[in-house]
Amino acid sequence: MNKKRLIFVIWLVFFPLVTTGFLTLYRFFRGLEIGIEQMTPHFLAFMVTGAVASFIWYQIATMHK
């Protein structure tokens, strides 16, 4: 696997996680309650992006064998 694809996959996996973390901290310091309803879109986005990234990684890994 070349470096560009590796960086792209890492970005796909970690960007939603980092975004969710920053939004959670922002809401926490604003003093707002973090309910399940507020976190669900970010969690779903993280899950979908993670699934897509792992699928792409699997395709790349099997393609080079």
PyMOL Python script that loads the backbone (N, CA, C, O; Angstrom):
from pymol import cmd

cmd.read_pdbstr("""\
ATOM      1  N   MET A   1       0.847  -1.193   0.000  1.00  0.00           N
ATOM      2  CA  MET A   1       0.000   0.000   0.000  1.00  0.00           C
ATOM      3  C   MET A   1       0.886   1.249   0.000  1.00  0.00           C
ATOM      4  O   MET A   1       1.814   1.362   0.801  1.00  0.00           O
ATOM      5  N   ASN A   2       0.591   2.172  -0.898  1.00  0.00           N
ATOM      6  CA  ASN A   2       1.414   3.378  -0.925  1.00  0.00           C
ATOM      7  C   ASN A   2       0.967   4.368   0.148  1.00  0.00           C
ATOM      8  O   ASN A   2      -0.096   4.216   0.749  1.00  0.00           O
ATOM      9  N   LYS A   3       1.796   5.379   0.374  1.00  0.00           N
ATOM     10  CA  LYS A   3       1.561   6.297   1.496  1.00  0.00           C
ATOM     11  C   LYS A   3       0.310   7.145   1.316  1.00  0.00           C
ATOM     12  O   LYS A   3      -0.385   7.431   2.292  1.00  0.00           O
ATOM     13  N   LYS A   4       0.012   7.551   0.092  1.00  0.00           N
ATOM     14  CA  LYS A   4      -1.164   8.402  -0.122  1.00  0.00           C
ATOM     15  C   LYS A   4      -2.448   7.676   0.269  1.00  0.00           C
ATOM     16  O   LYS A   4      -3.323   8.254   0.913  1.00  0.00           O
ATOM     17  N   ARG A   5      -2.555   6.409  -0.123  1.00  0.00           N
ATOM     18  CA  ARG A   5      -3.756   5.648   0.226  1.00  0.00           C
ATOM     19  C   ARG A   5      -3.827   5.409   1.720  1.00  0.00           C
ATOM     20  O   ARG A   5      -4.905   5.476   2.311  1.00  0.00           O
ATOM     21  N   LEU A   6      -2.696   5.132   2.334  1.00  0.00           N
ATOM     22  CA  LEU A   6      -2.667   4.906   3.781  1.00  0.00           C
ATOM     23  C   LEU A   6      -3.121   6.158   4.523  1.00  0.00           C
ATOM     24  O   LEU A   6      -3.934   6.080   5.445  1.00  0.00           O
ATOM     25  N   ILE A   7      -2.591   7.314   4.117  1.00  0.00           N
ATOM     26  CA  ILE A   7      -2.971   8.587   4.743  1.00  0.00           C
ATOM     27  C   ILE A   7      -4.461   8.854   4.525  1.00  0.00           C
ATOM     28  O   ILE A   7      -5.147   9.329   5.430  1.00  0.00           O
ATOM     29  N   PHE A   8      -4.962   8.548   3.319  1.00  0.00           N
ATOM     30  CA  PHE A   8      -6.378   8.760   3.015  1.00  0.00           C
ATOM     31  C   PHE A   8      -7.269   7.905   3.908  1.00  0.00           C
ATOM     32  O   PHE A   8      -8.276   8.385   4.428  1.00  0.00           O
ATOM     33  N   VAL A   9      -6.896   6.631   4.087  1.00  0.00           N
ATOM     34  CA  VAL A   9      -7.688   5.727   4.930  1.00  0.00           C
ATOM     35  C   VAL A   9      -7.642   6.179   6.386  1.00  0.00           C
ATOM     36  O   VAL A   9      -8.661   6.172   7.076  1.00  0.00           O
ATOM     37  N   ILE A  10      -6.449   6.574   6.853  1.00  0.00           N
ATOM     38  CA  ILE A  10      -6.321   7.062   8.232  1.00  0.00           C
ATOM     39  C   ILE A  10      -7.177   8.314   8.422  1.00  0.00           C
ATOM     40  O   ILE A  10      -7.840   8.467   9.448  1.00  0.00           O
ATOM     41  N   TRP A  11      -7.162   9.212   7.428  1.00  0.00           N
ATOM     42  CA  TRP A  11      -7.972  10.430   7.512  1.00  0.00           C
ATOM     43  C   TRP A  11      -9.449  10.088   7.553  1.00  0.00           C
ATOM     44  O   TRP A  11     -10.206  10.685   8.319  1.00  0.00           O
ATOM     45  N   LEU A  12      -9.871   9.117   6.723  1.00  0.00           N
ATOM     46  CA  LEU A  12     -11.276   8.704   6.702  1.00  0.00           C
ATOM     47  C   LEU A  12     -11.717   8.170   8.054  1.00  0.00           C
ATOM     48  O   LEU A  12     -12.842   8.417   8.490  1.00  0.00           O
ATOM     49  N   VAL A  13     -10.832   7.437   8.714  1.00  0.00           N
ATOM     50  CA  VAL A  13     -11.202   6.828   9.992  1.00  0.00           C
ATOM     51  C   VAL A  13     -11.174   7.852  11.117  1.00  0.00           C
ATOM     52  O   VAL A  13     -12.082   7.888  11.948  1.00  0.00           O
ATOM     53  N   PHE A  14     -10.130   8.691  11.150  1.00  0.00           N
ATOM     54  CA  PHE A  14      -9.934   9.548  12.318  1.00  0.00           C
ATOM     55  C   PHE A  14     -10.651  10.892  12.247  1.00  0.00           C
ATOM     56  O   PHE A  14     -10.907  11.498  13.287  1.00  0.00           O
ATOM     57  N   PHE A  15     -10.982  11.377  11.047  1.00  0.00           N
ATOM     58  CA  PHE A  15     -11.638  12.681  10.943  1.00  0.00           C
ATOM     59  C   PHE A  15     -12.982  12.733  11.675  1.00  0.00           C
ATOM     60  O   PHE A  15     -13.219  13.675  12.432  1.00  0.00           O
ATOM     61  N   PRO A  16     -13.886  11.734  11.472  1.00  0.00           N
ATOM     62  CA  PRO A  16     -15.159  11.780  12.216  1.00  0.00           C
ATOM     63  C   PRO A  16     -14.952  11.644  13.721  1.00  0.00           C
ATOM     64  O   PRO A  16     -15.655  12.272  14.513  1.00  0.00           O
ATOM     65  N   LEU A  17     -13.978  10.813  14.108  1.00  0.00           N
ATOM     66  CA  LEU A  17     -13.709  10.616  15.534  1.00  0.00           C
ATOM     67  C   LEU A  17     -13.239  11.915  16.172  1.00  0.00           C
ATOM     68  O   LEU A  17     -13.714  12.293  17.243  1.00  0.00           O
ATOM     69  N   VAL A  18     -12.301  12.603  15.515  1.00  0.00           N
ATOM     70  CA  VAL A  18     -11.777  13.870  16.035  1.00  0.00           C
ATOM     71  C   VAL A  18     -12.879  14.927  16.063  1.00  0.00           C
ATOM     72  O   VAL A  18     -13.010  15.674  17.033  1.00  0.00           O
ATOM     73  N   THR A  19     -13.671  14.982  14.987  1.00  0.00           N
ATOM     74  CA  THR A  19     -14.770  15.950  14.926  1.00  0.00           C
ATOM     75  C   THR A  19     -15.760  15.722  16.056  1.00  0.00           C
ATOM     76  O   THR A  19     -16.185  16.668  16.719  1.00  0.00           O
ATOM     77  N   THR A  20     -16.128  14.447  16.273  1.00  0.00           N
ATOM     78  CA  THR A  20     -17.064  14.116  17.348  1.00  0.00           C
ATOM     79  C   THR A  20     -16.479  14.492  18.695  1.00  0.00           C
ATOM     80  O   THR A  20     -17.182  15.019  19.557  1.00  0.00           O
ATOM     81  N   GLY A  21     -15.188  14.222  18.882  1.00  0.00           N
ATOM     82  CA  GLY A  21     -14.535  14.565  20.146  1.00  0.00           C
ATOM     83  C   GLY A  21     -14.550  16.061  20.407  1.00  0.00           C
ATOM     84  O   GLY A  21     -14.854  16.498  21.517  1.00  0.00           O
ATOM     85  N   PHE A  22     -14.225  16.848  19.389  1.00  0.00           N
ATOM     86  CA  PHE A  22     -14.208  18.304  19.565  1.00  0.00           C
ATOM     87  C   PHE A  22     -15.609  18.849  19.821  1.00  0.00           C
ATOM     88  O   PHE A  22     -15.791  19.738  20.653  1.00  0.00           O
ATOM     89  N   LEU A  23     -16.609  18.312  19.100  1.00  0.00           N
ATOM     90  CA  LEU A  23     -17.985  18.756  19.321  1.00  0.00           C
ATOM     91  C   LEU A  23     -18.450  18.405  20.728  1.00  0.00           C
ATOM     92  O   LEU A  23     -19.151  19.184  21.373  1.00  0.00           O
ATOM     93  N   THR A  24     -18.051  17.219  21.198  1.00  0.00           N
ATOM     94  CA  THR A  24     -18.425  16.804  22.554  1.00  0.00           C
ATOM     95  C   THR A  24     -17.799  17.730  23.583  1.00  0.00           C
ATOM     96  O   THR A  24     -18.475  18.174  24.511  1.00  0.00           O
ATOM     97  N   LEU A  25     -16.508  18.025  23.426  1.00  0.00           N
ATOM     98  CA  LEU A  25     -15.826  18.934  24.356  1.00  0.00           C
ATOM     99  C   LEU A  25     -16.447  20.330  24.308  1.00  0.00           C
ATOM    100  O   LEU A  25     -16.636  20.971  25.342  1.00  0.00           O
ATOM    101  N   TYR A  26     -16.761  20.793  23.100  1.00  0.00           N
ATOM    102  CA  TYR A  26     -17.363  22.120  22.940  1.00  0.00           C
ATOM    103  C   TYR A  26     -18.696  22.194  23.678  1.00  0.00           C
ATOM    104  O   TYR A  26     -18.961  23.150  24.407  1.00  0.00           O
ATOM    105  N   ARG A  27     -19.527  21.181  23.483  1.00  0.00           N
ATOM    106  CA  ARG A  27     -20.828  21.165  24.146  1.00  0.00           C
ATOM    107  C   ARG A  27     -20.667  21.031  25.654  1.00  0.00           C
ATOM    108  O   ARG A  27     -21.419  21.627  26.425  1.00  0.00           O
ATOM    109  N   PHE A  28     -19.671  20.236  26.071  1.00  0.00           N
ATOM    110  CA  PHE A  28     -19.451  20.036  27.506  1.00  0.00           C
ATOM    111  C   PHE A  28     -19.059  21.352  28.170  1.00  0.00           C
ATOM    112  O   PHE A  28     -19.572  21.700  29.233  1.00  0.00           O
ATOM    113  N   PHE A  29     -18.138  22.082  27.527  1.00  0.00           N
ATOM    114  CA  PHE A  29     -17.676  23.339  28.117  1.00  0.00           C
ATOM    115  C   PHE A  29     -18.709  24.454  27.989  1.00  0.00           C
ATOM    116  O   PHE A  29     -18.673  25.417  28.755  1.00  0.00           O
ATOM    117  N   ARG A  30     -19.621  24.337  27.040  1.00  0.00           N
ATOM    118  CA  ARG A  30     -20.719  25.295  26.937  1.00  0.00           C
ATOM    119  C   ARG A  30     -21.752  25.051  28.023  1.00  0.00           C
ATOM    120  O   ARG A  30     -22.599  25.904  28.286  1.00  0.00           O
ATOM    121  N   GLY A  31     -21.681  23.876  28.658  1.00  0.00           N
ATOM    122  CA  GLY A  31     -22.608  23.560  29.730  1.00  0.00           C
ATOM    123  C   GLY A  31     -23.903  22.944  29.247  1.00  0.00           C
ATOM    124  O   GLY A  31     -24.863  22.836  30.010  1.00  0.00           O
ATOM    125  N   LEU A  32     -23.940  22.536  27.984  1.00  0.00           N
ATOM    126  CA  LEU A  32     -25.148  21.905  27.457  1.00  0.00           C
ATOM    127  C   LEU A  32     -25.119  20.415  27.767  1.00  0.00           C
ATOM    128  O   LEU A  32     -24.054  19.800  27.817  1.00  0.00           O
ATOM    129  N   GLU A  33     -26.277  19.854  27.972  1.00  0.00           N
ATOM    130  CA  GLU A  33     -26.350  18.414  28.210  1.00  0.00           C
ATOM    131  C   GLU A  33     -26.147  17.694  26.887  1.00  0.00           C
ATOM    132  O   GLU A  33     -26.722  18.062  25.863  1.00  0.00           O
ATOM    133  N   ILE A  34     -25.314  16.657  26.932  1.00  0.00           N
ATOM    134  CA  ILE A  34     -25.083  15.866  25.730  1.00  0.00           C
ATOM    135  C   ILE A  34     -26.003  14.655  25.802  1.00  0.00           C
ATOM    136  O   ILE A  34     -25.733  13.695  26.524  1.00  0.00           O
ATOM    137  N   GLY A  35     -27.082  14.713  25.051  1.00  0.00           N
ATOM    138  CA  GLY A  35     -28.021  13.604  25.038  1.00  0.00           C
ATOM    139  C   GLY A  35     -27.711  12.644  23.907  1.00  0.00           C
ATOM    140  O   GLY A  35     -26.915  12.937  23.016  1.00  0.00           O
ATOM    141  N   ILE A  36     -28.359  11.491  23.964  1.00  0.00           N
ATOM    142  CA  ILE A  36     -28.192  10.503  22.902  1.00  0.00           C
ATOM    143  C   ILE A  36     -28.659  11.094  21.567  1.00  0.00           C
ATOM    144  O   ILE A  36     -28.074  10.824  20.518  1.00  0.00           O
ATOM    145  N   GLU A  37     -29.712  11.897  21.622  1.00  0.00           N
ATOM    146  CA  GLU A  37     -30.260  12.475  20.393  1.00  0.00           C
ATOM    147  C   GLU A  37     -29.245  13.386  19.706  1.00  0.00           C
ATOM    148  O   GLU A  37     -29.172  13.434  18.478  1.00  0.00           O
ATOM    149  N   GLN A  38     -28.462  14.108  20.510  1.00  0.00           N
ATOM    150  CA  GLN A  38     -27.481  15.028  19.924  1.00  0.00           C
ATOM    151  C   GLN A  38     -26.281  14.278  19.359  1.00  0.00           C
ATOM    152  O   GLN A  38     -25.704  14.691  18.353  1.00  0.00           O
ATOM    153  N   MET A  39     -25.905  13.165  20.010  1.00  0.00           N
ATOM    154  CA  MET A  39     -24.696  12.462  19.601  1.00  0.00           C
ATOM    155  C   MET A  39     -24.946  11.454  18.488  1.00  0.00           C
ATOM    156  O   MET A  39     -24.002  11.035  17.819  1.00  0.00           O
ATOM    157  N   THR A  40     -26.205  11.054  18.274  1.00  0.00           N
ATOM    158  CA  THR A  40     -26.506  10.012  17.293  1.00  0.00           C
ATOM    159  C   THR A  40     -26.009  10.346  15.887  1.00  0.00           C
ATOM    160  O   THR A  40     -25.408   9.477  15.256  1.00  0.00           O
ATOM    161  N   PRO A  41     -26.225  11.564  15.353  1.00  0.00           N
ATOM    162  CA  PRO A  41     -25.726  11.839  13.992  1.00  0.00           C
ATOM    163  C   PRO A  41     -24.216  11.710  13.877  1.00  0.00           C
ATOM    164  O   PRO A  41     -23.714  11.188  12.881  1.00  0.00           O
ATOM    165  N   HIS A  42     -23.489  12.176  14.880  1.00  0.00           N
ATOM    166  CA  HIS A  42     -22.031  12.093  14.833  1.00  0.00           C
ATOM    167  C   HIS A  42     -21.582  10.640  14.942  1.00  0.00           C
ATOM    168  O   HIS A  42     -20.651  10.220  14.254  1.00  0.00           O
ATOM    169  N   PHE A  43     -22.245   9.875  15.807  1.00  0.00           N
ATOM    170  CA  PHE A  43     -21.899   8.465  15.970  1.00  0.00           C
ATOM    171  C   PHE A  43     -22.173   7.700  14.684  1.00  0.00           C
ATOM    172  O   PHE A  43     -21.359   6.880  14.256  1.00  0.00           O
ATOM    173  N   LEU A  44     -23.331   7.971  14.062  1.00  0.00           N
ATOM    174  CA  LEU A  44     -23.669   7.304  12.804  1.00  0.00           C
ATOM    175  C   LEU A  44     -22.673   7.672  11.710  1.00  0.00           C
ATOM    176  O   LEU A  44     -22.256   6.817  10.928  1.00  0.00           O
ATOM    177  N   ALA A  45     -22.292   8.955  11.657  1.00  0.00           N
ATOM    178  CA  ALA A  45     -21.314   9.388  10.657  1.00  0.00           C
ATOM    179  C   ALA A  45     -19.987   8.674  10.875  1.00  0.00           C
ATOM    180  O   ALA A  45     -19.336   8.262   9.915  1.00  0.00           O
ATOM    181  N   PHE A  46     -19.582   8.527  12.141  1.00  0.00           N
ATOM    182  CA  PHE A  46     -18.341   7.832  12.462  1.00  0.00           C
ATOM    183  C   PHE A  46     -18.422   6.370  12.055  1.00  0.00           C
ATOM    184  O   PHE A  46     -17.471   5.835  11.485  1.00  0.00           O
ATOM    185  N   MET A  47     -19.545   5.715  12.340  1.00  0.00           N
ATOM    186  CA  MET A  47     -19.705   4.300  12.011  1.00  0.00           C
ATOM    187  C   MET A  47     -19.681   4.084  10.502  1.00  0.00           C
ATOM    188  O   MET A  47     -19.013   3.173  10.011  1.00  0.00           O
ATOM    189  N   VAL A  48     -20.411   4.923   9.766  1.00  0.00           N
ATOM    190  CA  VAL A  48     -20.476   4.777   8.306  1.00  0.00           C
ATOM    191  C   VAL A  48     -19.104   5.019   7.688  1.00  0.00           C
ATOM    192  O   VAL A  48     -18.664   4.263   6.822  1.00  0.00           O
ATOM    193  N   THR A  49     -18.432   6.077   8.135  1.00  0.00           N
ATOM    194  CA  THR A  49     -17.111   6.391   7.590  1.00  0.00           C
ATOM    195  C   THR A  49     -16.119   5.290   7.919  1.00  0.00           C
ATOM    196  O   THR A  49     -15.295   4.923   7.081  1.00  0.00           O
ATOM    197  N   GLY A  50     -16.191   4.760   9.136  1.00  0.00           N
ATOM    198  CA  GLY A  50     -15.310   3.658   9.523  1.00  0.00           C
ATOM    199  C   GLY A  50     -15.556   2.422   8.675  1.00  0.00           C
ATOM    200  O   GLY A  50     -14.611   1.745   8.268  1.00  0.00           O
ATOM    201  N   ALA A  51     -16.821   2.127   8.408  1.00  0.00           N
ATOM    202  CA  ALA A  51     -17.155   0.964   7.587  1.00  0.00           C
ATOM    203  C   ALA A  51     -16.638   1.138   6.163  1.00  0.00           C
ATOM    204  O   ALA A  51     -16.080   0.206   5.584  1.00  0.00           O
ATOM    205  N   VAL A  52     -16.822   2.326   5.601  1.00  0.00           N
ATOM    206  CA  VAL A  52     -16.342   2.601   4.242  1.00  0.00           C
ATOM    207  C   VAL A  52     -14.822   2.517   4.189  1.00  0.00           C
ATOM    208  O   VAL A  52     -14.260   1.943   3.256  1.00  0.00           O
ATOM    209  N   ALA A  53     -14.159   3.089   5.191  1.00  0.00           N
ATOM    210  CA  ALA A  53     -12.697   3.077   5.213  1.00  0.00           C
ATOM    211  C   ALA A  53     -12.164   1.658   5.352  1.00  0.00           C
ATOM    212  O   ALA A  53     -11.189   1.303   4.690  1.00  0.00           O
ATOM    213  N   SER A  54     -12.785   0.837   6.203  1.00  0.00           N
ATOM    214  CA  SER A  54     -12.314  -0.536   6.367  1.00  0.00           C
ATOM    215  C   SER A  54     -12.559  -1.341   5.093  1.00  0.00           C
ATOM    216  O   SER A  54     -11.755  -2.204   4.739  1.00  0.00           O
ATOM    217  N   PHE A  55     -13.666  -1.062   4.402  1.00  0.00           N
ATOM    218  CA  PHE A  55     -13.942  -1.737   3.132  1.00  0.00           C
ATOM    219  C   PHE A  55     -12.892  -1.371   2.091  1.00  0.00           C
ATOM    220  O   PHE A  55     -12.382  -2.239   1.383  1.00  0.00           O
ATOM    221  N   ILE A  56     -12.568  -0.074   1.998  1.00  0.00           N
ATOM    222  CA  ILE A  56     -11.539   0.382   1.057  1.00  0.00           C
ATOM    223  C   ILE A  56     -10.199  -0.246   1.407  1.00  0.00           C
ATOM    224  O   ILE A  56      -9.467  -0.689   0.522  1.00  0.00           O
ATOM    225  N   TRP A  57      -9.874  -0.285   2.700  1.00  0.00           N
ATOM    226  CA  TRP A  57      -8.612  -0.877   3.144  1.00  0.00           C
ATOM    227  C   TRP A  57      -8.555  -2.354   2.775  1.00  0.00           C
ATOM    228  O   TRP A  57      -7.515  -2.849   2.341  1.00  0.00           O
ATOM    229  N   TYR A  58      -9.681  -3.063   2.948  1.00  0.00           N
ATOM    230  CA  TYR A  58      -9.744  -4.486   2.608  1.00  0.00           C
ATOM    231  C   TYR A  58      -9.547  -4.681   1.111  1.00  0.00           C
ATOM    232  O   TYR A  58      -8.839  -5.596   0.691  1.00  0.00           O
ATOM    233  N   GLN A  59     -10.165  -3.832   0.309  1.00  0.00           N
ATOM    234  CA  GLN A  59     -10.024  -3.923  -1.144  1.00  0.00           C
ATOM    235  C   GLN A  59      -8.572  -3.694  -1.562  1.00  0.00           C
ATOM    236  O   GLN A  59      -8.041  -4.413  -2.408  1.00  0.00           O
ATOM    237  N   ILE A  60      -7.935  -2.688  -0.962  1.00  0.00           N
ATOM    238  CA  ILE A  60      -6.542  -2.381  -1.295  1.00  0.00           C
ATOM    239  C   ILE A  60      -5.634  -3.524  -0.862  1.00  0.00           C
ATOM    240  O   ILE A  60      -4.720  -3.908  -1.591  1.00  0.00           O
ATOM    241  N   ALA A  61      -5.889  -4.073   0.341  1.00  0.00           N
ATOM    242  CA  ALA A  61      -5.040  -5.141   0.867  1.00  0.00           C
ATOM    243  C   ALA A  61      -5.155  -6.400   0.016  1.00  0.00           C
ATOM    244  O   ALA A  61      -4.153  -7.070  -0.231  1.00  0.00           O
ATOM    245  N   THR A  62      -6.364  -6.732  -0.436  1.00  0.00           N
ATOM    246  CA  THR A  62      -6.536  -7.944  -1.236  1.00  0.00           C
ATOM    247  C   THR A  62      -6.079  -7.728  -2.670  1.00  0.00           C
ATOM    248  O   THR A  62      -5.703  -8.685  -3.347  1.00  0.00           O
ATOM    249  N   MET A  63      -6.105  -6.489  -3.144  1.00  0.00           N
ATOM    250  CA  MET A  63      -5.719  -6.193  -4.520  1.00  0.00           C
ATOM    251  C   MET A  63      -4.219  -6.398  -4.731  1.00  0.00           C
ATOM    252  O   MET A  63      -3.790  -6.772  -5.822  1.00  0.00           O
ATOM    253  N   HIS A  64      -3.418  -6.153  -3.687  1.00  0.00           N
ATOM    254  CA  HIS A  64      -1.962  -6.216  -3.840  1.00  0.00           C
ATOM    255  C   HIS A  64      -1.392  -7.601  -3.583  1.00  0.00           C
ATOM    256  O   HIS A  64      -0.179  -7.794  -3.661  1.00  0.00           O
ATOM    257  N   LYS A  65      -2.259  -8.575  -3.274  1.00  0.00           N
ATOM    258  CA  LYS A  65      -1.737  -9.927  -3.028  1.00  0.00           C
ATOM    259  C   LYS A  65      -1.442 -10.640  -4.325  1.00  0.00           C
ATOM    260  O   LYS A  65      -0.996 -11.788  -4.312  1.00  0.00           O
TER     261      LYS A  65
END
""", "prot")
cmd.dss("prot")
cmd.show_as("cartoon", "prot")
cmd.util.cbc("prot")
cmd.orient("prot")
